[in-house]
């Protein structure tokens, strides 16, 4: 689970991007913050 500002994004299952690029949890949190700006 990533905390992006006041919003929590829960990843239920690995996405195609995870399998393709092997994103780390920290990277996904940073990406999620950029996509879901508050």
C-alpha distance matrix in Angstrom:
0.0 3.8 6.7 9.6 12.7 12.6 10.4 6.8 5.8 4.6 6.3 9.0 11.2 12.2 13.9 17.4 16.5 14.5 17.7 20.0 18.9 16.5 14.0 12.3 8.6 10.3 12.3 9.7 8.3 12.1 12.9 10.6 12.3 15.6 15.3 14.0 16.3 16.9
3.8 0.0 3.8 6.2 9.5 10.4 8.4 5.7 5.3 6.5 8.3 11.7 13.5 13.8 14.7 17.9 16.3 14.8 18.3 20.0 18.4 16.5 13.3 11.6 8.0 8.4 10.1 7.8 5.3 8.8 10.1 7.8 8.8 12.2 12.5 11.3 13.1 13.9
6.7 3.8 0.0 3.8 6.2 6.9 6.0 4.6 6.5 8.8 11.4 14.7 16.9 17.4 18.0 21.2 19.4 18.3 21.9 23.3 21.5 19.9 16.5 14.7 11.2 10.6 12.3 10.5 7.1 9.6 11.4 8.8 8.2 12.0 12.7 10.6 11.5 11.5
9.6 6.2 3.8 0.0 3.8 6.0 5.2 6.0 7.3 10.7 12.9 16.4 18.4 18.5 18.4 21.2 19.1 18.7 22.4 23.3 21.4 20.4 16.8 15.6 12.7 11.4 12.1 10.4 7.0 8.1 9.6 6.9 5.1 8.8 9.7 7.5 7.8 8.0
12.7 9.5 6.2 3.8 0.0 3.8 5.5 7.9 10.3 13.7 16.4 19.7 21.9 22.2 22.1 24.9 22.8 22.4 26.2 27.0 25.0 24.0 20.3 19.1 16.1 14.4 15.3 14.0 10.5 10.9 12.6 10.1 7.5 10.6 11.8 9.0 7.8 6.5
12.6 10.4 6.9 6.0 3.8 0.0 3.8 6.7 10.0 13.1 16.3 19.1 21.9 22.8 22.9 26.0 24.4 24.0 27.6 28.8 27.1 26.0 22.5 21.2 18.0 16.9 18.1 16.2 12.9 14.0 15.3 12.3 10.4 13.5 13.9 10.5 9.9 7.6
10.4 8.4 6.0 5.2 5.5 3.8 0.0 3.8 6.5 9.8 13.0 15.8 18.6 19.6 19.5 22.7 21.4 21.1 24.6 25.9 24.6 23.5 20.3 19.4 16.1 15.7 16.5 14.0 11.2 12.9 13.5 10.0 9.1 12.3 11.8 8.4 9.2 8.0
6.8 5.7 4.6 6.0 7.9 6.7 3.8 0.0 3.8 6.4 9.8 12.5 15.4 16.6 17.1 20.5 19.5 18.7 22.1 23.8 22.7 21.2 18.2 17.1 13.6 13.9 15.1 12.3 9.9 12.5 13.1 9.6 10.0 13.4 12.8 10.1 11.8 11.4
5.8 5.3 6.5 7.3 10.3 10.0 6.5 3.8 0.0 3.8 6.5 9.5 12.0 13.1 13.4 16.8 16.0 15.3 18.7 20.4 19.5 18.2 15.4 14.8 11.7 12.7 13.3 10.0 8.5 11.5 11.2 7.7 9.5 12.5 11.2 9.3 12.0 12.7
4.6 6.5 8.8 10.7 13.7 13.1 9.8 6.4 3.8 0.0 3.8 6.1 9.1 10.9 12.0 15.7 15.5 14.3 17.3 19.6 19.2 17.4 15.2 14.5 11.4 13.4 14.3 10.9 10.3 13.8 13.4 10.5 12.8 15.6 14.3 12.8 15.7 16.4
6.3 8.3 11.4 12.9 16.4 16.3 13.0 9.8 6.5 3.8 0.0 3.8 5.6 7.1 8.5 12.2 12.3 10.9 13.6 16.1 16.1 14.4 12.6 12.6 10.1 12.9 13.2 9.7 10.5 13.8 12.9 10.7 13.8 16.1 14.5 14.0 17.3 18.7
9.0 11.7 14.7 16.4 19.7 19.1 15.8 12.5 9.5 6.1 3.8 0.0 3.8 7.1 9.0 12.7 13.9 12.4 14.2 17.2 17.9 16.0 15.1 15.2 13.1 16.2 16.6 13.2 14.2 17.6 16.5 14.4 17.5 19.7 17.8 17.2 20.6 21.9
11.2 13.5 16.9 18.4 21.9 21.9 18.6 15.4 12.0 9.1 5.6 3.8 0.0 3.8 6.4 9.7 11.3 9.6 10.9 14.0 15.1 13.4 13.2 13.9 12.6 16.1 16.1 13.0 14.9 18.0 16.6 15.2 18.7 20.3 18.6 18.7 22.2 24.0
12.2 13.8 17.4 18.5 22.2 22.8 19.6 16.6 13.1 10.9 7.1 7.1 3.8 0.0 3.8 6.7 7.9 5.9 7.1 10.3 11.3 9.7 9.9 11.2 10.9 14.4 13.8 11.1 13.8 16.4 14.7 14.2 17.8 19.0 17.6 18.5 21.8 24.1
13.9 14.7 18.0 18.4 22.1 22.9 19.5 17.1 13.4 12.0 8.5 9.0 6.4 3.8 0.0 3.8 5.3 5.3 6.7 8.7 10.1 9.8 9.8 12.1 12.2 15.2 13.6 10.8 13.8 15.8 13.4 13.1 16.9 17.4 15.5 16.9 20.4 22.9
17.4 17.9 21.2 21.2 24.9 26.0 22.7 20.5 16.8 15.7 12.2 12.7 9.7 6.7 3.8 0.0 3.8 5.4 5.2 6.0 8.5 9.3 10.3 13.4 14.5 17.1 15.0 12.8 16.2 17.5 14.8 15.2 19.0 18.8 16.9 19.0 22.3 25.3
16.5 16.3 19.4 19.1 22.8 24.4 21.4 19.5 16.0 15.5 12.3 13.9 11.3 7.9 5.3 3.8 0.0 3.8 5.4 4.9 5.7 7.1 7.3 10.8 12.2 14.3 11.7 10.0 13.6 14.4 11.7 12.9 16.4 15.9 14.6 17.1 20.1 23.2
14.5 14.8 18.3 18.7 22.4 24.0 21.1 18.7 15.3 14.3 10.9 12.4 9.6 5.9 5.3 5.4 3.8 0.0 3.8 5.5 5.5 4.6 5.2 8.1 9.6 12.3 10.5 9.0 12.6 14.0 12.2 13.2 16.6 17.0 16.1 18.1 21.1 23.9
17.7 18.3 21.9 22.4 26.2 27.6 24.6 22.1 18.7 17.3 13.6 14.2 10.9 7.1 6.7 5.2 5.4 3.8 0.0 3.8 5.9 5.4 8.0 10.8 12.8 15.6 13.9 12.7 16.3 17.7 15.8 16.9 20.4 20.5 19.5 21.6 24.7 27.6
20.0 20.0 23.3 23.3 27.0 28.8 25.9 23.8 20.4 19.6 16.1 17.2 14.0 10.3 8.7 6.0 4.9 5.5 3.8 0.0 3.8 5.9 8.4 11.9 14.4 16.5 14.0 13.4 17.2 17.7 15.5 17.2 20.5 19.9 19.1 21.7 24.5 27.8
18.9 18.4 21.5 21.4 25.0 27.1 24.6 22.7 19.5 19.2 16.1 17.9 15.1 11.3 10.1 8.5 5.7 5.5 5.9 3.8 0.0 3.8 5.6 9.1 12.1 13.7 11.0 11.1 14.9 15.0 13.1 15.5 18.4 17.8 17.6 20.4 22.8 26.1
16.5 16.5 19.9 20.4 24.0 26.0 23.5 21.2 18.2 17.4 14.4 16.0 13.4 9.7 9.8 9.3 7.1 4.6 5.4 5.9 3.8 0.0 3.8 6.4 9.5 11.6 9.8 10.0 13.6 14.4 13.3 15.2 18.1 18.3 18.4 20.6 23.1 26.0
14.0 13.3 16.5 16.8 20.3 22.5 20.3 18.2 15.4 15.2 12.6 15.1 13.2 9.9 9.8 10.3 7.3 5.2 8.0 8.4 5.6 3.8 0.0 3.8 6.6 8.2 6.1 6.4 9.9 10.6 9.8 11.8 14.5 14.8 15.2 17.3 19.6 22.5
12.3 11.6 14.7 15.6 19.1 21.2 19.4 17.1 14.8 14.5 12.6 15.2 13.9 11.2 12.1 13.4 10.8 8.1 10.8 11.9 9.1 6.4 3.8 0.0 3.8 5.4 5.1 6.2 8.7 9.9 10.4 12.1 14.2 15.3 16.3 17.8 19.7 22.2
8.6 8.0 11.2 12.7 16.1 18.0 16.1 13.6 11.7 11.4 10.1 13.1 12.6 10.9 12.2 14.5 12.2 9.6 12.8 14.4 12.1 9.5 6.6 3.8 0.0 3.8 5.4 5.1 6.2 8.7 9.8 10.3 12.3 14.3 15.1 15.9 17.8 19.9
10.3 8.4 10.6 11.4 14.4 16.9 15.7 13.9 12.7 13.4 12.9 16.2 16.1 14.4 15.2 17.1 14.3 12.3 15.6 16.5 13.7 11.6 8.2 5.4 3.8 0.0 3.8 5.4 5.1 6.3 8.6 9.8 10.7 12.6 14.3 15.1 16.3 18.3
12.3 10.1 12.3 12.1 15.3 18.1 16.5 15.1 13.3 14.3 13.2 16.6 16.1 13.8 13.6 15.0 11.7 10.5 13.9 14.0 11.0 9.8 6.1 5.1 5.4 3.8 0.0 3.8 5.4 5.1 6.1 8.4 9.8 10.6 12.2 13.9 15.3 18.0
9.7 7.8 10.5 10.4 14.0 16.2 14.0 12.3 10.0 10.9 9.7 13.2 13.0 11.1 10.8 12.8 10.0 9.0 12.7 13.4 11.1 10.0 6.4 6.2 5.1 5.4 3.8 0.0 3.8 5.4 4.9 5.9 8.4 9.7 10.3 11.6 13.7 16.3
8.3 5.3 7.1 7.0 10.5 12.9 11.2 9.9 8.5 10.3 10.5 14.2 14.9 13.8 13.8 16.2 13.6 12.6 16.3 17.2 14.9 13.6 9.9 8.7 6.2 5.1 5.4 3.8 0.0 3.8 5.4 5.0 6.2 8.7 9.9 10.2 11.7 13.7
12.1 8.8 9.6 8.1 10.9 14.0 12.9 12.5 11.5 13.8 13.8 17.6 18.0 16.4 15.8 17.5 14.4 14.0 17.7 17.7 15.0 14.4 10.6 9.9 8.7 6.3 5.1 5.4 3.8 0.0 3.8 5.4 5.1 6.4 8.8 9.9 10.5 13.1
12.9 10.1 11.4 9.6 12.6 15.3 13.5 13.1 11.2 13.4 12.9 16.5 16.6 14.7 13.4 14.8 11.7 12.2 15.8 15.5 13.1 13.3 9.8 10.4 9.8 8.6 6.1 4.9 5.4 3.8 0.0 3.8 5.4 5.1 6.2 8.5 10.0 13.2
10.6 7.8 8.8 6.9 10.1 12.3 10.0 9.6 7.7 10.5 10.7 14.4 15.2 14.2 13.1 15.2 12.9 13.2 16.9 17.2 15.5 15.2 11.8 12.1 10.3 9.8 8.4 5.9 5.0 5.4 3.8 0.0 3.8 5.4 5.1 5.7 8.1 10.9
12.3 8.8 8.2 5.1 7.5 10.4 9.1 10.0 9.5 12.8 13.8 17.5 18.7 17.8 16.9 19.0 16.4 16.6 20.4 20.5 18.4 18.1 14.5 14.2 12.3 10.7 9.8 8.4 6.2 5.1 5.4 3.8 0.0 3.8 5.5 5.2 5.6 8.2
15.6 12.2 12.0 8.8 10.6 13.5 12.3 13.4 12.5 15.6 16.1 19.7 20.3 19.0 17.4 18.8 15.9 17.0 20.5 19.9 17.8 18.3 14.8 15.3 14.3 12.6 10.6 9.7 8.7 6.4 5.1 5.4 3.8 0.0 3.8 5.7 5.7 9.3
15.3 12.5 12.7 9.7 11.8 13.9 11.8 12.8 11.2 14.3 14.5 17.8 18.6 17.6 15.5 16.9 14.6 16.1 19.5 19.1 17.6 18.4 15.2 16.3 15.1 14.3 12.2 10.3 9.9 8.8 6.2 5.1 5.5 3.8 0.0 3.8 5.9 9.4
14.0 11.3 10.6 7.5 9.0 10.5 8.4 10.1 9.3 12.8 14.0 17.2 18.7 18.5 16.9 19.0 17.1 18.1 21.6 21.7 20.4 20.6 17.3 17.8 15.9 15.1 13.9 11.6 10.2 9.9 8.5 5.7 5.2 5.7 3.8 0.0 3.8 6.4
16.3 13.1 11.5 7.8 7.8 9.9 9.2 11.8 12.0 15.7 17.3 20.6 22.2 21.8 20.4 22.3 20.1 21.1 24.7 24.5 22.8 23.1 19.6 19.7 17.8 16.3 15.3 13.7 11.7 10.5 10.0 8.1 5.6 5.7 5.9 3.8 0.0 3.8
16.9 13.9 11.5 8.0 6.5 7.6 8.0 11.4 12.7 16.4 18.7 21.9 24.0 24.1 22.9 25.3 23.2 23.9 27.6 27.8 26.1 26.0 22.5 22.2 19.9 18.3 18.0 16.3 13.7 13.1 13.2 10.9 8.2 9.3 9.4 6.4 3.8 0.0
